[in-house]
Amino acid sequence: MRTGRLFVLSLGLSFLLGFSALQPTPAKAGDAEVKVVPKRSAGVKSRGTVRKASVRRRGSRGRGGKIFASGSGTLKSPWIVRTAAQMEAFARSVNQGNSYSGKRIRLMADLDLSAMRWNPIGFYREGGSRPFKGVFDGNGHVVRGLGIEAPAAGMAGLFGVLEGATVVGLTIEDASVSAGPNVGILAGLAIRSEVRNCSVSGSVLGTENVGGLIGQTSESRLSGLSFSGTVKGRASGTGGLIGSMFGTLLSRAEVRGEVSGQDNVGGLAGNVREGELNEARTRELTVQGRKTVGGMIGFASDSVVIRRSLFDGTVEGRENTGGLVGWVESGNLTGNSVSGSVLGWERTGGVAGLWGDGLARRCIVEASVSGTSDVGGLAGRMEKGLANQCESLGYVEGGKSVGGLVGDMVSGKLEKCMASGSVKGSLTSGREIGSTSR
């Protein structure tokens, strides 16, 4: 009887142990993996080990992966650039077709691009255009080491093409840009765009439409800009700030350094048509060219306006050389001053080498002016227009047709103008007018 009871107890115990072995073991803290009956959810596999769901950080992604550090491209939450790699990814995104129209990008750190072969942001080409159309806020930061060397290419700069875009608060230092036409450190081409409170320094080399800041602008608004360095153009349209500008307003600008080119060369801009230049100044600037060379503007037409601007430096040219403008086809020059020296051959003047038509009012020339023929304290040759309350206080010297105010007067009118500096001419000269051509 006792043996039978032990057998029954043993059989029951074996059954209980076997049933317990079939139950799942509770997971312990720190176990590497836990076997569970899975539930389907995002980021978790339906079978096997439970893994952490991947978390996607805020920011924009392009074809090549993540571009920006954070942001959503809005006014309150702009896309953020913190590294040179992100800046390069942004450039690649624009060149792949993302114009960023209506979007905002903000720079949040200084960048060094010296290790990169920079590909400009945006371009115009046959068969396809990729301009930048958004807002880029430099936020007071500096981009250093920008280097571009593409002798045959055009539209070169940090930005290749700006169209309906805004760039503000950006500084670019120690840049070197060498390319073909439409070349500048900040941008090669700017159309219907706005650039404010930007400063650049370095060297620029190109063919035509070459500027320290922008190669060519059209219907744009530019203000609070500066350039320091050297600009060299091999053809027409070379300027310390802008190579050529059309229908553009430029105000509060400063240029230092050296500007040289062939035709239409200016300390601020080489070619200007139907635009305005207000409160601009140069310091220790040398401007050199062959034909139509000016301390501020090389060639000005379509009623260009220059107000309250100052040239201080040296202007050198062969034909149509002026302290403010090489050749004024038509314009309005008010409240400007010139100091330093103006050196030319044919048609050399303290304000303009060749004055085609327009108005000069309250312009003061303290610079020395010298040339070979048609040399004047205000204009080398005046064909039309009016000079009102202008003064020539410097030394005027030349060979033929030398005047304290106008070297050769074809037509036009002088009102309340004064020449108080010395005048010296080898052939024909006069206290106010050297010669009169009709």
C-alpha positions as CSV (number, residue, x, y, z in Angstrom):
1,M,0.0,0.0,0.0
2,R,2.8,2.4,0.9
3,T,4.7,1.4,-2.3
4,G,1.6,2.2,-4.4
5,R,1.2,5.7,-2.8
6,L,4.9,6.5,-3.6
7,F,4.4,5.5,-7.2
8,V,1.3,7.8,-7.6
9,L,3.2,10.8,-5.9
10,S,6.2,10.2,-8.2
11,L,4.0,10.1,-11.3
12,G,2.2,13.4,-10.3
13,L,5.5,15.2,-9.6
14,S,6.8,14.1,-13.1
15,F,3.6,15.5,-14.7
16,L,4.0,18.9,-12.9
17,L,7.7,19.2,-13.8
18,G,6.9,18.4,-17.4
19,F,4.1,21.0,-17.6
20,S,6.3,23.7,-16.0
21,A,8.9,23.2,-18.7
22,L,6.4,24.1,-21.4
23,Q,5.8,27.7,-19.9
24,P,7.8,30.7,-21.1
25,T,10.7,32.0,-18.8
26,P,10.2,35.6,-17.6
27,A,12.7,38.0,-19.1
28,K,15.5,39.4,-16.9
29,A,16.7,43.0,-17.0
30,G,19.7,43.3,-19.3
31,D,18.9,40.2,-21.5
32,A,20.2,40.8,-25.0
33,E,17.0,39.5,-26.7
34,V,13.6,38.5,-25.6
35,K,11.4,35.9,-27.3
36,V,7.9,37.2,-27.5
37,V,4.8,36.9,-29.7
38,P,5.4,40.0,-31.8
39,K,3.0,42.8,-32.7
40,R,3.3,44.5,-36.1
41,S,4.3,48.1,-35.8
42,A,6.5,50.7,-37.6
43,G,10.2,50.1,-37.1
44,V,9.8,46.6,-35.5
45,K,10.2,43.4,-37.4
46,S,7.4,40.8,-37.4
47,R,9.6,38.0,-36.4
48,G,12.6,37.4,-34.2
49,T,14.4,39.8,-32.0
50,V,12.9,43.1,-30.9
51,R,15.1,46.1,-32.3
52,K,15.1,49.8,-31.6
53,A,13.0,51.7,-34.1
54,S,15.1,54.1,-36.2
55,V,14.5,57.8,-35.4
56,R,14.7,60.3,-38.4
57,R,16.1,63.6,-37.4
58,R,14.6,66.8,-38.6
59,G,16.0,68.3,-41.8
60,S,15.9,68.0,-45.5
61,R,17.1,65.1,-47.6
62,G,18.2,65.2,-51.2
63,R,19.2,62.5,-53.6
64,G,22.6,62.2,-52.0
65,G,21.3,61.9,-48.4
66,K,20.9,64.5,-45.7
67,I,21.5,68.2,-46.6
68,F,20.8,70.4,-43.6
69,A,21.4,70.1,-39.9
70,S,17.8,71.0,-39.1
71,G,14.9,73.2,-40.0
72,S,12.0,73.2,-42.4
73,G,12.8,76.1,-44.7
74,T,10.3,78.6,-43.2
75,L,10.8,82.0,-41.7
76,K,10.5,80.7,-38.1
77,S,12.4,77.5,-38.8
78,P,14.9,78.0,-41.7
79,W,17.0,75.1,-42.9
80,I,20.4,75.3,-41.0
81,V,23.9,74.9,-42.5
82,R,26.6,74.2,-40.0
83,T,29.4,72.5,-42.0
84,A,31.2,72.7,-45.3
85,A,29.8,69.3,-46.3
86,Q,26.2,70.6,-45.8
87,M,27.0,73.7,-47.9
88,E,28.3,71.4,-50.6
89,A,25.2,69.2,-50.4
90,F,23.0,72.3,-50.7
91,A,24.9,73.4,-53.8
92,R,24.4,69.9,-55.3
93,S,20.7,70.0,-54.5
94,V,20.2,73.3,-56.4
95,N,22.2,72.1,-59.4
96,Q,20.0,69.0,-59.5
97,G,16.9,71.2,-59.9
98,N,15.8,72.3,-56.4
99,S,15.5,76.1,-56.7
100,Y,14.4,76.6,-53.0
101,S,11.9,79.2,-54.2
102,G,10.2,80.7,-51.2
103,K,12.4,78.8,-48.8
104,R,15.0,80.0,-46.3
105,I,18.5,78.8,-45.5
106,R,20.6,80.1,-42.6
107,L,24.3,79.7,-42.0
108,M,25.0,79.0,-38.3
109,A,28.8,78.7,-38.3
110,D,31.9,79.9,-40.2
111,L,32.9,77.7,-43.0
112,D,36.3,76.7,-44.6
113,L,35.9,75.6,-48.2
114,S,39.7,75.5,-48.9
115,A,39.7,71.7,-49.1
116,M,36.9,71.7,-51.8
117,R,36.9,72.2,-55.5
118,W,33.8,74.4,-55.4
119,N,30.9,74.0,-57.8
120,P,28.9,77.2,-57.9
121,I,25.3,77.1,-56.6
122,G,23.1,77.4,-59.7
123,F,23.7,77.8,-63.4
124,Y,22.3,78.7,-66.8
125,R,23.0,76.4,-69.7
126,E,21.6,75.5,-73.0
127,G,18.9,72.9,-72.5
128,G,18.5,73.6,-68.8
129,S,18.8,76.3,-66.1
130,R,19.2,75.8,-62.3
131,P,19.1,79.2,-60.5
132,F,18.8,79.6,-56.8
133,K,15.5,81.4,-56.0
134,G,15.4,81.2,-52.2
135,V,16.7,83.3,-49.3
136,F,20.2,82.7,-48.0
137,D,21.0,84.3,-44.6
138,G,24.7,84.4,-43.8
139,N,23.7,85.4,-40.3
140,G,27.0,87.4,-39.9
141,H,29.2,84.3,-40.5
142,V,32.3,84.0,-42.7
143,V,33.0,81.7,-45.6
144,R,36.8,81.3,-46.2
145,G,38.9,79.6,-48.8
146,L,36.5,79.7,-51.7
147,G,38.5,78.6,-54.8
148,I,37.2,78.3,-58.4
149,E,39.3,77.8,-61.4
150,A,37.3,77.2,-64.6
151,P,38.8,79.4,-67.3
152,A,36.3,78.6,-70.1
153,A,33.2,78.5,-67.8
154,G,30.9,81.4,-67.0
155,M,28.6,82.4,-64.1
156,A,31.2,81.6,-61.4
157,G,31.1,82.5,-57.7
158,L,29.9,81.0,-54.5
159,F,26.5,81.3,-56.3
160,G,26.5,80.8,-60.0
161,V,23.0,82.3,-60.6
162,L,20.6,84.1,-58.4
163,E,17.1,84.7,-59.8
164,G,14.4,86.3,-57.6
165,A,16.7,85.4,-54.7
166,T,17.9,87.2,-51.5
167,V,21.4,86.9,-50.0
168,V,22.0,88.8,-46.7
169,G,24.6,89.1,-43.9
170,L,27.3,87.0,-45.6
171,T,31.1,87.6,-45.5
172,I,33.5,85.8,-47.9
173,E,37.2,86.1,-47.2
174,D,40.4,85.2,-49.1
175,A,38.5,83.9,-52.2
176,S,40.1,83.2,-55.5
177,V,37.8,83.0,-58.5
178,S,39.1,82.5,-62.1
179,A,36.7,81.8,-65.0
180,G,35.2,83.2,-68.2
181,P,32.3,85.7,-68.4
182,N,30.0,86.8,-65.6
183,V,32.3,86.2,-62.7
184,G,32.3,87.5,-59.1
185,I,33.1,86.2,-55.6
186,L,29.5,86.2,-54.3
187,A,27.7,85.5,-57.6
188,G,28.3,85.3,-61.3
189,L,24.8,86.5,-62.3
190,A,22.0,88.1,-60.3
191,I,18.5,88.7,-61.8
192,R,15.7,90.4,-60.0
193,S,17.5,89.6,-56.7
194,E,18.4,91.4,-53.5
195,V,21.8,91.4,-51.9
196,R,22.3,93.2,-48.5
197,N,25.0,93.7,-46.0
198,C,27.6,91.4,-47.6
199,S,31.4,91.8,-47.7
200,V,33.9,90.0,-49.8
201,S,37.7,89.9,-50.3
202,G,40.1,88.2,-52.6
203,S,40.9,88.0,-56.3
204,V,38.8,87.7,-59.4
205,L,39.9,87.0,-63.0
206,G,37.6,86.7,-66.0
207,T,36.8,87.8,-69.5
208,E,33.7,90.1,-69.6
209,N,31.3,91.2,-66.9
210,V,33.8,90.7,-64.1
211,G,33.1,92.1,-60.6
212,G,34.6,91.8,-57.2
213,L,31.2,90.9,-55.8
214,I,28.9,90.0,-58.8
215,G,29.7,89.6,-62.4
216,Q,26.4,90.9,-63.8
217,T,23.1,92.2,-62.3
218,S,19.7,93.0,-63.8
219,E,16.7,94.6,-62.1
220,S,18.2,94.0,-58.7
221,R,18.6,95.9,-55.4
222,L,22.0,95.9,-53.7
223,S,22.9,97.7,-50.5
224,G,25.5,97.7,-47.7
225,L,28.2,96.0,-49.8
226,S,32.0,96.0,-49.8
227,F,35.0,94.5,-51.7
228,S,38.7,94.5,-51.0
229,G,41.2,92.9,-53.3
230,T,42.0,92.7,-57.0
231,V,39.7,92.4,-60.0
232,K,41.0,91.8,-63.5
233,G,39.0,91.5,-66.8
234,R,40.3,90.6,-70.2
235,A,37.4,92.2,-72.2
236,S,34.6,94.6,-71.6
237,G,32.8,95.3,-68.3
238,T,35.1,95.2,-65.3
239,G,34.2,96.7,-61.9
240,G,35.4,96.6,-58.4
241,L,32.0,95.6,-57.2
242,I,29.9,94.8,-60.3
243,G,31.1,94.0,-63.8
244,S,27.9,95.2,-65.5
245,M,24.6,96.3,-64.0
246,F,21.3,97.0,-65.8
247,G,18.2,98.6,-64.2
248,T,19.8,98.0,-60.7
249,L,19.9,100.2,-57.6
250,L,23.2,100.1,-55.7
251,S,23.6,102.0,-52.4
252,R,26.0,102.2,-49.5
253,A,29.0,100.4,-51.1
254,E,32.8,100.6,-50.6
255,V,35.7,99.3,-52.7
256,R,39.4,99.0,-52.0
257,G,42.3,97.5,-54.0
258,E,43.0,97.3,-57.7
259,V,40.7,97.1,-60.7
260,S,42.0,96.6,-64.2
261,G,40.5,95.7,-67.6
262,Q,40.3,96.6,-71.2
263,D,37.1,98.6,-72.1
264,N,34.4,100.0,-69.8
265,V,36.3,99.7,-66.5
266,G,35.0,101.2,-63.2
267,G,36.0,101.3,-59.6
268,L,32.4,100.3,-58.7
269,A,31.0,99.0,-62.0
270,G,32.2,98.7,-65.6
271,N,28.9,99.1,-67.4
272,V,25.8,100.8,-66.0
273,R,22.5,101.2,-67.9
274,E,19.4,102.7,-66.4
275,G,20.4,102.4,-62.8
276,E,21.4,104.3,-59.6
277,L,24.5,104.5,-57.5
278,N,24.0,106.2,-54.1
279,E,26.4,106.8,-51.2
280,A,29.3,104.8,-52.6
281,R,32.9,105.4,-51.9
282,T,36.4,104.1,-52.7
283,R,39.5,104.1,-50.6
284,E,43.1,103.6,-51.8
285,L,41.7,102.3,-55.1
286,T,43.6,102.0,-58.4
287,V,41.5,101.7,-61.6
288,Q,43.3,101.0,-64.9
289,G,42.0,100.3,-68.4
290,R,42.4,101.0,-72.0
291,K,39.2,102.8,-73.1
292,T,36.3,104.3,-71.1
293,V,37.7,104.1,-67.6
294,G,36.1,105.8,-64.5
295,G,36.7,106.0,-60.8
296,M,33.1,104.9,-60.1
297,I,31.7,103.8,-63.5
298,G,33.3,103.1,-66.8
299,F,30.3,103.6,-69.2
300,A,27.0,105.2,-68.0
301,S,23.9,105.4,-70.2
302,D,20.1,105.6,-70.1
303,S,19.9,108.3,-67.5
304,V,22.1,106.7,-64.9
305,V,22.1,108.5,-61.5
306,I,25.1,108.9,-59.2
307,R,24.5,110.6,-55.8
308,R,26.6,111.5,-52.8
309,S,29.5,109.3,-53.8
310,L,33.2,109.8,-53.3
311,F,36.2,108.6,-55.3
312,D,39.6,108.6,-53.7
313,G,42.4,106.9,-55.6
314,T,44.0,106.8,-59.0
315,V,42.3,106.4,-62.4
316,E,44.4,105.6,-65.5
317,G,43.3,105.1,-69.1
318,R,43.9,106.0,-72.7
319,E,40.6,107.2,-74.0
320,N,37.6,108.6,-72.1
321,T,39.1,108.6,-68.6
322,G,37.2,110.3,-65.7
323,G,37.4,110.6,-62.0
324,L,33.8,109.5,-61.6
325,V,32.8,108.2,-65.1
326,G,34.8,107.4,-68.2
327,W,31.9,108.2,-70.6
328,V,28.6,109.7,-69.5
329,E,26.3,109.0,-72.5
330,S,23.4,110.3,-70.3
331,G,23.1,110.7,-66.6
332,N,22.5,112.8,-63.5
333,L,25.5,113.3,-61.1
334,T,24.7,115.1,-57.9
335,G,26.7,115.9,-54.8
336,N,29.8,113.8,-55.7
337,S,33.5,114.4,-55.0
338,V,36.8,113.2,-56.5
339,S,40.2,113.2,-54.9
340,G,43.5,111.6,-55.9
341,S,44.6,111.7,-59.5
342,V,43.2,111.1,-63.0
343,L,45.7,110.2,-65.7
344,G,44.7,109.8,-69.4
345,W,45.5,110.4,-73.0
346,E,42.5,111.5,-75.1
347,R,39.5,113.0,-73.3
348,T,40.4,113.1,-69.6
349,G,38.3,114.9,-66.9
350,G,37.9,115.1,-63.2
351,V,34.3,114.1,-63.4
352,A,34.0,112.6,-66.9
353,G,36.3,111.9,-69.7
354,L,33.6,112.2,-72.3
355,W,30.4,114.0,-71.3
356,G,27.7,113.1,-73.8
357,D,24.6,114.5,-72.1
358,G,23.0,115.0,-68.7
359,L,23.4,117.0,-65.6
360,A,26.3,117.4,-63.1
361,R,25.3,119.4,-60.0
362,R,27.5,120.3,-56.9
363,C,30.3,118.0,-57.9
364,I,33.7,118.9,-56.4
365,V,37.0,117.8,-57.9
366,E,40.2,118.0,-55.8
367,A,42.1,115.5,-57.8
368,S,44.9,116.4,-60.2
369,V,44.0,115.8,-63.8
370,S,46.5,115.3,-66.6
371,G,46.4,114.0,-70.2
372,T,47.5,114.7,-73.8
373,S,44.4,116.2,-75.5
374,D,40.9,117.3,-74.4
375,V,41.7,117.7,-70.7
376,G,39.4,119.4,-68.2
377,G,38.9,119.8,-64.5
378,L,35.3,118.6,-64.9
379,A,35.1,117.1,-68.4
380,G,37.7,116.3,-71.1
381,R,35.1,116.8,-73.8
382,M,31.5,118.1,-73.3
383,E,29.1,117.5,-76.1
384,K,25.8,118.3,-74.4
385,G,24.3,118.8,-71.0
386,L,24.6,121.1,-68.0
387,A,27.1,121.5,-65.2
388,N,25.7,123.5,-62.2
389,Q,27.6,124.7,-59.1
390,C,30.6,122.4,-59.8
391,E,34.1,123.2,-58.7
392,S,37.6,122.1,-59.9
393,L,40.2,122.8,-57.2
394,G,43.1,120.6,-58.4
395,Y,45.9,120.9,-60.9
396,V,44.9,120.4,-64.6
397,E,47.7,119.8,-67.2
398,G,47.8,118.6,-70.7
399,G,48.9,119.2,-74.3
400,K,46.0,120.3,-76.6
401,S,42.7,121.7,-75.4
402,V,43.2,122.1,-71.7
403,G,40.6,123.8,-69.5
404,G,40.1,124.3,-65.8
405,L,36.5,123.1,-66.3
406,V,36.2,121.6,-69.8
407,G,39.0,120.7,-72.2
408,D,36.9,120.8,-75.5
409,M,33.4,122.3,-75.4
410,V,31.2,121.2,-78.2
411,S,27.9,122.2,-76.7
412,G,26.3,122.4,-73.3
413,K,26.2,124.9,-70.5
414,L,28.1,125.8,-67.4
415,E,26.2,127.6,-64.5
416,K,27.9,128.9,-61.4
417,C,30.9,126.6,-61.9
418,M,34.4,127.6,-60.7
419,A,38.0,126.5,-61.5
420,S,40.4,127.6,-58.8
421,G,43.4,125.3,-59.5
422,S,46.3,125.9,-61.8
423,V,45.8,125.1,-65.5
424,K,48.7,124.3,-67.9
425,G,48.5,123.4,-71.6
426,S,51.1,123.1,-74.3
427,L,48.9,124.3,-77.1
428,T,45.4,125.6,-76.4
429,S,44.3,126.2,-72.9
430,G,41.9,128.4,-70.9
431,R,41.0,129.2,-67.3
432,E,37.6,127.5,-67.8
433,I,37.4,126.1,-71.4
434,G,40.4,125.0,-73.4
435,S,38.8,125.0,-76.9
436,T,35.4,125.2,-78.5
437,S,34.4,122.8,-81.2
438,R,31.1,123.4,-83.1
